[in-house]
Amino acid sequence: MRLIRLFEILDDLRVARRPISAETLAQKYSVSVRTIYRDMSMLQGLGAPVRGEGGIGYQIEGGFFLPPLHFDENELDALVLGLRMVSSRSDKDLSDAASRTMGKISAVLPEQVRERFMDAPLLAHSNFPGEGQFEGNILTMLRNAINRKERLNAHYVSLEGVATQRIIQPLGLTTFDEVWLLTAWCESKDGFRNFRVDKFKSVTGTDTLFHIRPGRSFQDYIKNL
């Protein structure tokens, strides 16, 4: 039981973006704070790159390699279904990346669960038209521009048939049942705007980058919904 908890604590620390306090871990695993202290001492004694600071918490030290994550059955099912959904609803680059990710995960799984992972009876079917609806791989261009923070010149036609030319700062993409939605800061309107990706007639790069100002990030938009 303790060994399982130690592996789970390592997984918690691996994915955490901030230090985790002993009190938080104790509450999660229904043990005492003193038990968590002993667990951390054991992990450190075994060579795990765990650093603890009083009043802050525990975290994995940067620059260290950890062995592959241990996945339980539900986590493996979530990975399979998520990757297959990505493959069925995205552009070719992202679909190919999902296939490569399946292969990489499979390569580090124990042999006894590898076949179950690759042949999991979980399918993701979609009526989503796929890459064919994106003239000139617009979805790929939008994803790349979000990562680079590149301003875009977009020719867009609204659902009402009104055509506009805009300079936008692409912030994030959301996929719904049959459409992708781009959230951007529209310089023409000086505010957040959402655009259906299939309604773009053309999108071209401007070779100029933008800096996300306070209150104008994708996370800021989500908070205000």
C-alpha positions in Angstrom: 0.0 0.0 0.0 2.8 2.4 0.9 4.7 1.6 -2.3 1.6 2.5 -4.4 1.2 5.7 -2.5 4.9 6.6 -3.1 4.4 6.1 -6.9 1.2 8.2 -6.8 2.9 11.0 -4.9 5.7 11.1 -7.5 3.0 11.3 -10.3 1.4 14.2 -8.4 4.6 16.1 -8.1 5.5 15.4 -11.7 2.4 17.0 -13.1 2.0 19.8 -10.5 2.9 23.3 -11.7 3.4 24.6 -8.2 4.9 23.0 -5.0 2.4 20.8 -3.1 2.2 21.1 0.7 2.5 18.1 3.0 -0.9 19.0 4.3 -2.5 18.7 0.9 -0.9 15.3 0.2 -1.9 14.1 3.7 -5.5 15.0 3.0 -5.5 13.4 -0.4 -4.2 10.1 0.8 -6.0 10.1 4.2 -2.7 9.9 6.2 -1.0 12.1 8.7 1.3 14.9 7.8 4.1 13.0 9.7 3.5 10.0 7.3 4.0 12.3 4.3 7.2 13.5 5.8 8.4 9.9 6.1 7.3 9.2 2.6 9.3 12.1 1.2 12.3 11.1 3.2 12.1 7.6 1.7 11.7 9.0 -1.8 14.7 11.2 -1.4 16.7 8.2 0.1 15.8 6.2 -3.0 17.2 9.0 -5.2 14.0 10.6 -6.3 14.7 14.3 -7.3 12.2 15.7 -4.7 12.9 19.0 -3.0 11.0 20.3 0.0 10.9 23.8 1.4 9.3 24.8 4.6 6.1 26.8 4.2 6.1 26.2 0.4 5.9 22.4 -0.2 7.4 19.7 -2.3 8.3 19.7 -6.0 10.4 17.8 -8.5 13.8 19.5 -9.1 14.3 20.8 -12.6 16.7 19.0 -15.0 16.1 15.5 -13.6 14.8 12.6 -15.6 12.1 10.4 -14.1 11.1 7.0 -15.4 7.9 6.8 -17.4 4.6 7.5 -15.6 2.7 4.5 -14.2 -0.8 4.5 -15.7 -3.8 2.8 -14.2 -6.5 1.3 -16.4 -8.7 4.4 -16.4 -5.8 6.6 -17.3 -4.8 4.4 -20.2 -8.5 4.4 -21.4 -8.5 8.3 -21.2 -5.3 8.5 -23.2 -6.5 6.1 -25.9 -9.9 7.9 -26.3 -8.4 11.4 -26.1 -5.8 10.6 -28.8 -8.3 8.9 -31.0 -10.6 11.9 -30.7 -7.7 14.2 -31.7 -6.9 12.0 -34.7 -10.5 12.1 -35.9 -11.1 15.9 -35.5 -8.0 17.7 -36.5 -5.6 18.7 -39.2 -3.1 16.2 -40.6 -0.2 17.5 -38.5 -2.1 17.1 -35.3 -3.6 13.7 -36.4 -0.1 12.4 -37.2 1.2 13.7 -33.8 -1.6 11.7 -32.1 -0.5 8.5 -33.8 3.1 9.1 -32.9 2.2 9.7 -29.3 0.3 6.5 -29.2 3.4 4.7 -30.4 5.7 6.4 -27.9 3.4 5.6 -25.0 3.1 2.0 -26.1 6.9 1.7 -26.3 7.3 2.4 -22.6 4.4 0.3 -21.3 5.0 -3.1 -19.7 4.5 -5.8 -22.2 1.4 -7.2 -20.4 -0.6 -4.0 -20.9 0.8 -2.8 -24.3 -1.5 -4.9 -26.4 -4.5 -3.8 -24.3 -3.5 -0.2 -24.8 -3.1 -0.4 -28.6 -6.2 -2.5 -29.1 -8.5 -0.8 -26.6 -12.1 -1.2 -27.7 -12.7 2.6 -27.5 -13.4 4.4 -30.8 -13.9 8.1 -31.5 -16.2 8.6 -34.5 -16.8 12.1 -35.7 -19.0 13.7 -38.4 -16.4 16.5 -38.4 -15.4 17.2 -42.0 -11.7 17.2 -41.2 -8.9 18.8 -43.0 -10.7 19.1 -46.3 -12.8 22.0 -45.0 -9.7 24.1 -44.2 -8.5 25.9 -47.3 -4.7 25.9 -47.3 -4.5 24.1 -44.0 -5.9 27.1 -42.1 -6.2 25.1 -38.8 -2.5 24.2 -38.9 -1.6 27.8 -39.6 -3.8 29.0 -36.7 -2.2 26.5 -34.3 1.3 27.5 -35.3 0.5 31.2 -35.0 -0.9 30.7 -31.5 2.4 29.0 -30.5 4.5 31.7 -32.2 2.2 34.6 -31.1 2.1 35.9 -34.7 -0.4 38.5 -35.8 -2.6 37.4 -38.7 -4.4 39.0 -41.5 -7.7 37.3 -41.8 -10.5 37.4 -44.4 -13.6 36.2 -42.6 -17.2 35.7 -43.5 -19.7 35.7 -40.7 -22.7 33.3 -40.4 -24.8 36.2 -41.8 -22.6 36.3 -44.9 -20.9 39.6 -44.0 -17.2 39.6 -45.2 -14.6 41.5 -43.2 -10.8 41.9 -43.3 -9.2 41.9 -39.8 -5.9 41.9 -38.0 -6.1 39.4 -35.2 -4.0 38.1 -32.4 -4.8 34.3 -32.2 -5.1 33.1 -28.6 -6.7 29.7 -28.4 -8.7 27.0 -30.2 -11.8 25.1 -29.0 -13.3 22.1 -30.7 -17.1 21.5 -30.5 -19.2 18.8 -32.0 -18.7 19.8 -35.6 -16.7 23.0 -35.6 -13.4 24.5 -34.4 -13.6 28.0 -32.8 -10.7 30.4 -32.7 -10.6 32.9 -29.9 -8.5 36.0 -30.8 -7.9 39.6 -29.8 -9.3 41.5 -32.7 -7.3 44.7 -33.3 -10.0 46.1 -35.5 -12.6 45.8 -32.8 -10.2 46.2 -29.8 -11.7 43.2 -28.0 -12.0 39.5 -27.8 -13.8 37.8 -30.8 -14.6 34.2 -31.7 -14.3 33.0 -35.2 -15.5 29.7 -36.8 -12.5 28.3 -38.5 -14.5 27.0 -41.4 -15.7 30.5 -42.1 -12.2 31.9 -42.8 -11.7 32.5 -46.5 -8.0 33.1 -46.1 -5.5 33.7 -43.4 -2.0 35.0 -44.0 0.9 35.7 -41.6 2.1 39.3 -41.0 5.6 38.3 -39.9 5.0 40.5 -36.8 4.7 39.1 -33.3 2.4 40.3 -30.5 2.8 40.3 -26.7 -0.1 39.3 -24.6 -1.1 42.2 -22.4 -2.7 41.8 -19.0 -6.4 41.1 -19.4 -6.0 39.9 -23.0 -4.9 36.3 -22.7 -7.0 33.2 -23.6 -7.2 32.4 -19.8 -8.6 35.9 -19.2 -11.3 35.3 -21.8 -12.2 32.0 -20.2 -12.4 33.6 -16.8 -14.9 36.2 -18.1 -17.3 33.7 -19.7 
